[in-house]
Amino acid sequence: MKKLFFVLMASLLLMACQTKKDKVQDFVDMYNRSSNMIANNKIKSTSAKAVSQNQVDIMVETEYEKGEMESDLVTNALPELIGQAIRSEKLGQELFDSGVKFNIKVYGKNAQVILDKAIDNKSLSKDVDFKSIAKGDKPNNEQLNSILESFNKSLPIEDPSTGTKITSIKADAENNLVYTCEVPDSFKTALAMEGTEKAMKEAMLQSGQIRQVFSQTSVLGINHIKYLYTDKSGKVLKEITITKEEANL
């Protein structure tokens, strides 16, 4: 019994004496073990590296190209999303509280750096329980909009080929994903024409992007995707709703 007591005490002392450097390395090991969870068809891989006891570099390898609309939207949101995921872990929160900075580096095609941003406790929005979401729990409307706020920080963002701007990405009361898009004045006549909605919806479905959005947001409990097309004053000119059934999911 005495021997068991000393073994227990030694274990407790070992944990209590763990240095900040040790905790940083433990976090890096944990991150790298679970890094495959973030990978998809656009994000190839991610890894973490301890630079010092006060800094961790997180590298994200993607297929994006700098300047593309989707690229800008996603890469600008990644630091907030990764930061929230880190903070949802007890060890990650401890490191944030102790002043550790996480430097997020996003690489695009040809190893081009398309984003390099440091995050700390002060730069993050409200807490999002990513841990429970990872276990399969669906976020409520408030939590879902907190996640989407990561994307809204980089808005408005413009498609240079059409001049259309995404001005807002929100979740409505039914957890539908709602994109608000401001269109140039030259689009008003086309949007008012009969059959425009059907043609636009068919083009969206054929592009495959809608299926991708549904696939990537399935863990968030998104029901439908809505597009609200507005003029510069905010007046809604056209509303298009796409369901999972229409996307063949």
Backbone bond lengths (Angstrom), bond angles and torsions (degrees), N, CA, C in turn:
res aa  C-N    CA-C-N  psi(-1)  N-CA   C-N-CA  omega(-1)  CA-C   N-CA-C  phi
1 M - - - 1.462 - - 1.533 110.51 -
2 K 1.350 115.17 -41.70 1.462 120.09 -179.45 1.521 110.89 -63.04
3 K 1.354 115.35 -40.05 1.472 120.40 -179.98 1.522 109.88 -65.23
4 L 1.342 117.15 -43.99 1.459 122.10 179.05 1.525 110.45 -60.08
5 F 1.349 116.37 -40.23 1.456 121.42 179.94 1.538 110.64 -61.37
6 F 1.334 117.00 -43.76 1.462 120.83 -178.66 1.532 111.50 -68.20
7 V 1.349 116.90 -35.59 1.466 120.86 176.51 1.521 110.04 -63.66
8 L 1.349 115.69 -43.83 1.463 120.88 179.27 1.526 111.08 -62.59
9 M 1.325 116.39 -45.83 1.458 121.13 -179.74 1.522 111.07 -63.11
10 A 1.322 116.82 -39.46 1.465 121.29 179.58 1.523 110.43 -63.96
11 S 1.330 116.21 -38.87 1.464 120.90 179.03 1.518 111.11 -65.41
12 L 1.328 115.76 -43.24 1.460 120.66 179.72 1.520 111.32 -64.98
13 L 1.307 116.76 -40.73 1.459 121.12 179.18 1.517 111.00 -66.25
14 L 1.336 116.06 -36.94 1.455 120.60 179.13 1.518 110.40 -63.20
15 M 1.345 116.32 -42.22 1.465 120.33 178.69 1.521 110.68 -67.81
16 A 1.318 116.85 -40.73 1.454 121.07 -178.10 1.517 112.11 -66.36
17 C 1.322 116.06 -30.41 1.463 120.37 -177.00 1.522 112.83 -91.41
18 Q 1.309 117.62 7.19 1.458 120.42 179.81 1.528 109.95 -62.84
19 T 1.312 116.61 126.54 1.463 120.84 -176.75 1.515 111.03 -80.54
20 K 1.325 114.95 167.42 1.456 120.98 177.32 1.525 110.23 -61.25
21 K 1.326 115.82 -38.20 1.464 121.09 177.99 1.527 110.36 -61.23
22 D 1.335 116.92 -41.30 1.460 121.42 178.56 1.534 110.54 -63.09
23 K 1.334 115.59 -42.83 1.469 119.82 -179.27 1.521 111.24 -64.61
24 V 1.341 116.20 -39.11 1.469 120.23 177.16 1.521 109.98 -61.45
25 Q 1.333 116.64 -44.11 1.462 119.91 179.96 1.522 111.46 -66.72
26 D 1.345 116.86 -37.67 1.467 120.43 176.98 1.526 110.12 -61.48
27 F 1.338 115.92 -41.40 1.464 119.44 178.65 1.530 110.90 -62.96
28 V 1.337 116.51 -45.16 1.464 121.14 -179.65 1.527 110.29 -59.26
29 D 1.317 116.52 -43.84 1.470 120.20 179.17 1.527 110.62 -63.01
30 M 1.347 116.69 -43.47 1.463 121.24 179.48 1.525 110.87 -63.17
31 Y 1.333 116.53 -44.28 1.472 120.74 -179.56 1.521 110.59 -61.11
32 N 1.322 116.74 -46.43 1.462 120.46 -176.54 1.523 112.44 -68.26
33 R 1.338 116.89 -28.84 1.467 119.49 176.85 1.521 111.61 -69.05
34 S 1.332 116.56 -31.17 1.474 119.98 -176.26 1.526 112.71 -106.47
35 S 1.329 117.46 11.09 1.465 121.16 -173.30 1.520 113.80 -64.23
36 N 1.338 117.54 -23.70 1.467 119.27 -178.85 1.519 112.36 -68.32
37 M 1.342 118.06 -14.23 1.468 121.07 -178.46 1.517 112.77 -69.27
38 I 1.342 117.50 -22.31 1.457 120.16 -176.73 1.525 112.30 -90.77
39 A 1.329 116.96 -13.93 1.468 120.55 -174.26 1.528 112.17 -69.30
40 N 1.343 115.90 141.42 1.465 122.32 172.19 1.523 107.95 -149.50
41 N 1.340 117.44 -162.49 1.458 118.33 -175.52 1.525 113.82 -70.02
42 K 1.323 117.85 -15.92 1.464 121.30 179.08 1.529 112.38 -108.46
43 I 1.322 116.82 -31.37 1.462 120.95 178.54 1.521 107.90 -100.66
44 K 1.333 116.72 110.43 1.457 121.53 -173.47 1.520 112.62 -76.75
45 S 1.317 117.35 -45.71 1.459 120.11 -177.14 1.522 109.98 -164.12
46 T 1.324 115.24 166.38 1.464 120.68 174.37 1.517 108.56 -148.98
47 S 1.304 116.64 149.55 1.464 121.21 179.99 1.518 109.16 -152.01
48 A 1.339 115.04 160.07 1.461 121.41 -179.94 1.525 109.97 -120.78
49 K 1.325 116.06 151.00 1.466 121.85 178.99 1.528 109.01 -143.14
50 A 1.329 116.41 132.37 1.458 121.10 177.45 1.525 109.00 -79.40
51 V 1.327 117.07 117.92 1.456 121.98 177.78 1.524 109.68 -88.78
52 S 1.329 116.00 -41.47 1.458 123.10 177.23 1.516 107.19 -159.17
53 Q 1.324 117.31 -176.81 1.460 119.07 177.94 1.519 111.99 -73.17
54 N 1.325 116.52 -5.59 1.462 120.97 -179.44 1.524 113.72 -117.56
55 Q 1.331 117.34 0.96 1.462 119.43 -178.81 1.522 111.72 -147.48
56 V 1.335 114.15 136.13 1.463 122.13 173.63 1.526 107.57 -124.21
57 D 1.317 116.26 129.25 1.461 120.90 174.44 1.518 109.01 -94.36
58 I 1.336 115.87 132.10 1.465 120.99 175.63 1.517 107.79 -118.78
59 M 1.329 116.08 118.02 1.457 122.42 -178.57 1.529 110.26 -101.20
60 V 1.339 116.05 134.45 1.464 121.70 178.41 1.530 108.10 -124.87
61 E 1.323 116.10 117.51 1.471 121.87 179.16 1.529 108.68 -94.33
62 T 1.343 117.30 124.56 1.472 121.06 -177.38 1.521 111.46 -129.87
63 E 1.314 114.46 174.61 1.470 122.08 176.19 1.525 111.15 -102.50
64 Y 1.336 116.34 10.61 1.458 119.91 -176.99 1.527 111.92 -77.96
65 E 1.323 114.86 159.38 1.455 121.90 173.49 1.520 108.50 -119.71
66 K 1.320 116.30 135.37 1.453 121.07 -177.73 1.524 110.28 -59.62
67 G 1.339 115.74 135.12 1.459 120.36 177.96 1.506 114.38 99.78
68 E 1.351 117.39 -16.44 1.459 119.51 176.98 1.528 108.90 -74.49
69 M 1.334 115.84 147.65 1.467 120.24 -176.10 1.530 111.57 -60.52
70 E 1.321 117.39 -48.77 1.464 121.19 -179.54 1.526 110.49 -65.12
71 S 1.328 115.27 -39.74 1.464 120.38 179.67 1.520 111.07 -59.82
72 D 1.321 116.88 -49.23 1.463 120.91 -178.58 1.527 111.08 -62.26
73 L 1.339 115.71 -41.20 1.463 120.31 -177.06 1.527 110.88 -64.63
74 V 1.331 116.19 -47.47 1.468 120.57 -175.98 1.518 111.84 -73.27
75 T 1.329 116.91 -48.00 1.470 119.27 -175.78 1.526 111.96 -65.38
76 N 1.323 117.77 -34.71 1.466 119.77 177.58 1.523 112.07 -68.19
77 A 1.338 116.08 -25.48 1.468 120.25 -180.00 1.522 112.61 -86.68
78 L 1.330 117.38 -21.23 1.458 120.67 -174.14 1.537 114.31 -57.88
79 P 1.338 120.02 -44.55 1.468 118.43 -179.81 1.528 112.96 -56.62
80 E 1.327 117.43 -43.21 1.466 120.80 179.09 1.525 110.97 -65.63
81 L 1.347 116.85 -44.30 1.458 120.79 -178.12 1.524 111.33 -65.63
82 I 1.336 116.30 -44.15 1.466 119.72 178.07 1.527 110.03 -65.53
83 G 1.330 116.25 -40.83 1.455 120.42 178.62 1.518 112.59 -60.64
84 Q 1.338 116.90 -41.70 1.465 120.98 178.10 1.526 110.71 -65.36
85 A 1.346 115.85 -39.32 1.469 119.32 178.62 1.527 110.38 -64.97
86 I 1.338 117.43 -40.40 1.467 121.41 177.75 1.524 110.00 -62.61
87 R 1.325 116.39 -45.39 1.461 121.32 -175.84 1.525 112.40 -68.38
88 S 1.336 117.35 -21.69 1.462 119.80 179.53 1.531 111.63 -74.88
89 E 1.341 117.11 -14.73 1.460 121.37 174.95 1.528 109.41 -92.59
90 K 1.316 117.26 138.50 1.473 121.76 -178.05 1.528 110.95 -55.60
91 L 1.332 116.69 -45.62 1.459 120.32 -178.97 1.520 111.11 -65.05
92 G 1.328 116.67 -40.21 1.458 120.36 178.47 1.518 111.71 -62.55
93 Q 1.336 116.55 -42.49 1.471 120.62 178.30 1.529 110.90 -63.31
94 E 1.338 116.57 -39.45 1.462 120.53 178.32 1.532 110.87 -61.34
95 L 1.326 116.33 -40.52 1.465 119.68 -179.73 1.528 110.75 -68.29
96 F 1.331 116.79 -42.28 1.467 119.94 175.53 1.528 110.26 -58.01
97 D 1.355 116.18 -46.04 1.463 121.18 -178.06 1.529 111.99 -63.43
98 S 1.326 116.16 -29.02 1.467 119.49 -178.67 1.527 112.46 -89.18
99 G 1.350 116.52 5.27 1.464 120.38 174.46 1.509 116.40 93.95
100 V 1.330 117.35 9.00 1.470 119.74 178.54 1.526 109.87 -69.69
101 K 1.329 116.08 135.34 1.467 121.52 175.67 1.520 109.35 -103.56
102 F 1.319 114.89 142.65 1.461 121.35 178.45 1.524 107.32 -111.89
103 N 1.329 115.65 119.07 1.457 120.66 -178.43 1.532 108.67 -98.17
104 I 1.331 116.33 111.86 1.465 121.84 -177.22 1.523 109.76 -92.17
105 K 1.331 116.55 120.43 1.459 121.72 177.45 1.520 108.99 -117.18
106 V 1.327 115.82 118.96 1.461 121.10 -179.93 1.528 108.75 -106.84
107 Y 1.315 115.59 126.10 1.461 121.47 -179.88 1.523 109.52 -108.51
108 G 1.321 116.21 138.23 1.448 121.54 176.93 1.515 111.42 -102.18
109 K 1.307 116.10 -158.02 1.458 120.51 178.21 1.525 110.34 -60.60
110 N 1.328 114.83 147.19 1.468 121.50 -179.46 1.521 112.61 61.28
111 A 1.335 116.40 27.95 1.469 123.16 176.64 1.521 113.10 59.98
112 Q 1.328 117.03 24.74 1.456 121.27 178.72 1.531 110.06 -75.69
113 V 1.328 117.10 130.89 1.467 120.69 177.26 1.531 108.25 -75.40
114 I 1.336 116.55 116.58 1.465 119.47 -179.02 1.530 111.85 -107.47
115 L 1.346 116.80 -8.81 1.457 119.49 174.09 1.524 108.72 -160.80
116 D 1.313 115.67 136.15 1.469 122.26 177.62 1.527 106.61 -140.82
117 K 1.332 116.03 105.47 1.468 119.12 -172.95 1.523 110.83 -142.97
118 A 1.323 116.16 134.98 1.455 121.64 176.68 1.520 110.05 -93.84
119 I 1.327 116.85 139.82 1.465 121.40 177.50 1.522 109.24 -125.80
120 D 1.316 115.31 147.52 1.458 121.56 173.77 1.524 108.20 -141.73
121 N 1.309 116.45 -175.27 1.466 120.97 -175.98 1.516 112.81 -57.72
122 K 1.337 117.15 -35.42 1.456 121.56 -175.01 1.526 112.71 -75.62
123 S 1.330 117.41 -23.10 1.467 120.28 -174.10 1.519 113.39 -88.01
124 L 1.342 117.90 -6.76 1.460 121.21 -176.43 1.524 111.80 -93.64
125 S 1.326 115.48 153.28 1.462 121.78 177.75 1.531 109.95 -80.34
126 K 1.329 116.01 -162.35 1.454 120.90 179.60 1.529 111.15 -60.37
127 D 1.338 115.23 154.35 1.462 120.39 180.00 1.532 111.51 -62.20
128 V 1.321 115.68 139.29 1.459 122.49 171.27 1.518 106.64 -123.24
129 D 1.333 117.02 130.24 1.463 120.64 -176.58 1.529 110.34 -80.45
130 F 1.334 116.14 77.80 1.460 120.99 -179.54 1.524 111.33 -65.91
131 K 1.321 116.38 -28.08 1.457 119.53 -178.13 1.524 111.16 -63.63
132 S 1.329 117.16 -44.76 1.458 120.50 179.70 1.529 111.05 -69.50
133 I 1.347 116.48 -34.52 1.470 120.24 177.29 1.526 109.76 -63.65
134 A 1.340 116.12 -41.62 1.466 120.75 178.93 1.523 111.49 -62.68
135 K 1.350 116.52 -27.62 1.466 120.46 178.93 1.522 112.17 -81.08
136 G 1.339 116.71 -8.37 1.461 120.10 178.38 1.505 115.38 114.27
137 D 1.340 117.32 -3.99 1.472 119.86 178.23 1.530 109.82 -74.90
138 K 1.327 116.49 134.07 1.460 120.45 178.77 1.524 110.17 -82.78
139 P 1.332 117.24 135.18 1.473 118.95 178.27 1.520 110.99 -69.17
140 N 1.335 116.15 149.00 1.456 118.45 174.21 1.523 109.21 -77.64
141 N 1.316 117.08 178.58 1.466 120.84 -174.24 1.525 112.27 -60.34
142 E 1.341 116.11 -41.50 1.471 119.90 -179.84 1.521 111.50 -64.34
143 Q 1.342 116.68 -43.59 1.461 121.00 178.87 1.530 111.33 -64.92
144 L 1.342 115.11 -39.89 1.460 119.51 -179.79 1.521 110.84 -63.15
145 N 1.319 116.66 -42.12 1.466 119.29 178.46 1.523 111.97 -70.33
146 S 1.330 117.77 -26.83 1.460 120.54 174.16 1.523 110.71 -66.06
147 I 1.332 115.87 -39.05 1.463 120.35 176.56 1.526 110.09 -65.91
148 L 1.331 116.28 -44.85 1.466 120.61 -178.74 1.520 112.17 -66.96
149 E 1.327 117.13 -21.90 1.458 120.48 178.24 1.527 110.93 -60.44
150 S 1.348 115.91 -26.58 1.463 120.41 176.56 1.525 110.87 -60.07
151 F 1.333 116.19 -36.09 1.464 120.85 179.54 1.526 111.01 -80.60
152 N 1.324 116.07 -36.48 1.468 119.73 -177.86 1.519 113.12 -64.89
153 K 1.335 116.72 -23.98 1.463 120.18 179.51 1.522 112.11 -61.77
154 S 1.334 117.00 -26.56 1.468 120.05 -178.04 1.528 112.31 -98.48
155 L 1.327 117.25 6.97 1.464 121.18 -179.57 1.524 110.61 -95.32
156 P 1.346 118.53 156.67 1.468 126.78 0.79 1.528 112.00 -74.61
157 I 1.334 114.32 152.91 1.454 120.52 177.24 1.527 107.72 -131.99
158 E 1.327 116.47 137.29 1.461 120.98 -170.10 1.524 112.21 -111.28
159 D 1.331 114.93 139.01 1.464 121.53 171.03 1.528 106.63 -85.65
160 P 1.342 117.95 109.30 1.467 119.94 -175.15 1.526 114.29 -63.11
161 S 1.331 117.11 -23.19 1.463 120.06 -177.83 1.524 112.90 -75.19
162 T 1.346 117.22 -25.84 1.466 120.23 -177.68 1.527 113.08 -121.99
163 G 1.335 116.95 -17.94 1.456 119.86 -176.18 1.516 113.00 80.49
164 T 1.334 116.65 4.51 1.465 120.98 177.74 1.520 109.87 -77.05
165 K 1.342 117.40 137.94 1.456 122.10 -179.59 1.529 110.26 -116.67
166 I 1.319 116.57 133.03 1.458 120.29 168.65 1.520 105.99 -84.68
167 T 1.315 116.68 118.89 1.463 120.85 -176.40 1.524 113.08 -105.08
168 S 1.334 117.00 -17.49 1.461 119.69 -177.76 1.518 110.68 -161.17
169 I 1.349 115.98 143.23 1.468 122.28 172.07 1.520 106.82 -131.01
170 K 1.324 116.40 111.79 1.457 121.04 -175.61 1.528 110.24 -132.85
171 A 1.325 114.65 168.19 1.461 121.24 171.02 1.514 107.80 -112.09
172 D 1.338 117.27 128.78 1.466 119.02 179.24 1.528 110.33 -83.52
173 A 1.317 117.44 -174.55 1.464 122.26 -174.55 1.531 112.52 -62.38
174 E 1.341 116.74 -24.71 1.467 120.72 179.53 1.525 112.12 -95.58
175 N 1.323 116.81 13.62 1.472 123.14 -177.38 1.528 112.74 58.89
176 N 1.324 115.10 35.69 1.462 119.81 168.63 1.528 107.72 -86.36
177 L 1.320 116.39 140.44 1.464 121.30 177.98 1.519 108.03 -83.05
178 V 1.340 116.95 118.73 1.463 121.54 -173.29 1.529 110.31 -114.74
179 Y 1.322 115.34 115.41 1.456 121.89 174.02 1.531 108.18 -96.92
180 T 1.327 117.30 126.18 1.460 121.12 172.71 1.519 107.98 -102.52
181 C 1.336 115.95 122.85 1.459 121.43 -174.39 1.529 109.97 -123.24
182 E 1.303 115.91 125.24 1.467 121.18 177.08 1.525 108.99 -91.59
183 V 1.334 116.56 126.32 1.465 120.14 -176.80 1.534 110.34 -108.12
184 P 1.331 117.03 154.24 1.470 120.14 176.86 1.533 110.68 -65.19
185 D 1.310 117.09 158.85 1.471 121.70 179.47 1.520 111.99 -57.66
186 S 1.324 116.61 -30.49 1.468 120.64 -178.14 1.527 112.63 -66.37
187 F 1.350 117.27 -15.15 1.466 120.99 -179.13 1.523 112.76 -89.23
188 K 1.321 117.31 -13.34 1.465 120.26 -173.92 1.517 112.75 -57.94
189 T 1.316 116.34 -46.50 1.470 120.32 -178.41 1.513 111.20 -62.74
190 A 1.340 117.06 -43.85 1.464 121.77 -178.68 1.528 110.88 -63.61
191 L 1.329 117.10 -40.53 1.466 120.53 -179.11 1.527 112.08 -67.54
192 A 1.310 116.26 -26.96 1.467 120.57 -178.87 1.520 112.87 -81.79
193 M 1.318 117.24 -13.39 1.469 120.77 -177.10 1.524 111.65 -70.63
194 E 1.330 116.15 146.88 1.465 121.73 178.48 1.528 109.92 -65.89
195 G 1.335 116.21 135.76 1.469 121.14 177.81 1.521 113.91 90.16
196 T 1.335 116.55 -5.11 1.471 119.59 -178.66 1.523 111.43 -62.67
197 E 1.330 115.89 -43.74 1.468 119.90 -177.85 1.520 111.68 -58.94
198 K 1.331 116.82 -45.44 1.471 121.46 -179.33 1.522 110.72 -63.01
199 A 1.332 116.14 -44.42 1.468 120.19 -178.33 1.525 111.12 -64.91
200 M 1.333 116.90 -41.60 1.468 120.98 179.85 1.526 110.78 -65.56
201 K 1.333 115.81 -41.67 1.459 119.66 -179.44 1.533 110.84 -64.22
202 E 1.318 116.55 -42.86 1.471 120.64 178.70 1.525 111.08 -61.82
203 A 1.332 116.39 -41.43 1.463 120.36 179.79 1.533 110.60 -64.63
204 M 1.336 117.12 -40.35 1.467 121.20 178.77 1.523 111.21 -63.15
205 L 1.334 116.14 -43.88 1.458 120.82 -178.07 1.527 111.46 -67.77
206 Q 1.324 116.56 -36.94 1.462 120.46 -179.71 1.522 112.71 -70.76
207 S 1.336 116.86 -26.85 1.467 120.03 -177.61 1.523 112.68 -69.51
208 G 1.321 117.26 -24.19 1.456 121.13 -179.04 1.519 113.88 86.86
209 Q 1.327 117.40 -10.15 1.468 120.15 -178.02 1.524 111.88 -69.09
210 I 1.332 116.25 -35.23 1.460 120.02 179.80 1.528 110.15 -63.51
211 R 1.314 116.08 -45.24 1.467 120.51 178.19 1.535 110.45 -58.71
212 Q 1.330 115.26 -39.83 1.460 121.11 179.79 1.531 111.22 -64.86
213 V 1.339 116.76 -42.60 1.471 120.59 179.09 1.523 110.11 -63.41
214 F 1.344 117.06 -45.64 1.456 120.66 178.62 1.527 110.69 -60.45
215 S 1.323 116.42 -43.50 1.458 121.46 -178.30 1.523 111.48 -62.50
216 Q 1.324 116.28 -44.40 1.460 120.94 -175.68 1.524 112.98 -76.18
217 T 1.337 117.51 -18.78 1.471 120.18 -178.83 1.526 112.33 -107.75
218 S 1.327 117.16 8.31 1.466 120.06 -176.81 1.529 112.04 -60.23
219 V 1.338 117.25 -36.02 1.472 120.20 -179.19 1.527 111.75 -70.53
220 L 1.328 116.94 -13.87 1.463 120.79 -178.84 1.530 112.55 -93.43
221 G 1.324 117.19 -2.68 1.458 119.89 177.38 1.513 114.42 76.17
222 I 1.337 117.34 27.66 1.470 120.89 177.74 1.524 109.59 -68.67
223 N 1.335 116.98 133.07 1.464 121.21 179.68 1.524 111.56 -89.82
224 H 1.328 116.62 -71.22 1.462 121.05 -179.94 1.530 109.13 -122.36
225 I 1.323 115.54 168.53 1.464 120.95 175.09 1.520 108.18 -115.26
226 K 1.332 116.18 127.09 1.460 120.97 179.82 1.528 110.24 -116.79
227 Y 1.318 115.00 142.69 1.462 121.17 173.92 1.525 108.14 -119.91
228 L 1.328 115.81 121.59 1.459 120.82 175.29 1.521 107.69 -106.79
229 Y 1.333 116.23 114.68 1.464 121.30 179.64 1.521 108.44 -96.88
230 T 1.319 115.99 122.30 1.463 120.93 -175.75 1.526 110.82 -121.92
231 D 1.341 114.63 163.47 1.463 118.58 170.71 1.527 108.15 -89.19
232 K 1.318 117.92 -174.76 1.466 121.16 -175.16 1.524 113.21 -66.62
233 S 1.332 116.61 -20.87 1.465 120.08 179.22 1.530 112.02 -86.17
234 G 1.339 117.27 -6.54 1.457 121.36 -179.31 1.513 114.18 96.48
235 K 1.337 117.82 -0.08 1.467 121.15 178.95 1.532 109.90 -70.41
236 V 1.342 116.67 129.94 1.457 121.23 -179.22 1.527 109.91 -74.79
237 L 1.325 115.76 121.76 1.461 121.87 -179.75 1.526 112.06 -96.91
238 K 1.324 115.95 -32.32 1.465 120.32 -177.82 1.524 109.11 -156.21
239 E 1.335 115.96 139.70 1.468 121.35 175.63 1.521 108.78 -122.86
240 I 1.318 115.90 128.02 1.466 121.50 179.89 1.522 108.81 -124.44
241 T 1.329 116.32 126.61 1.467 121.74 178.50 1.520 109.21 -116.20
242 I 1.328 115.84 131.97 1.465 121.44 178.11 1.523 108.60 -121.01
243 T 1.319 116.74 126.08 1.462 121.75 -179.07 1.527 110.36 -94.90
244 K 1.325 115.10 165.81 1.470 120.00 177.60 1.519 110.84 -62.75
245 E 1.335 115.14 -35.30 1.472 119.49 -179.68 1.534 110.17 -63.34
246 E 1.329 116.61 -40.66 1.459 119.89 179.49 1.530 111.40 -67.76
247 A 1.329 115.87 -27.05 1.469 119.51 177.88 1.520 111.73 -87.34
248 N 1.338 115.88 5.04 1.474 122.85 179.44 1.521 112.61 60.20
249 L 1.326 116.75 43.68 1.463 121.86 178.69 1.528 109.59 -112.26
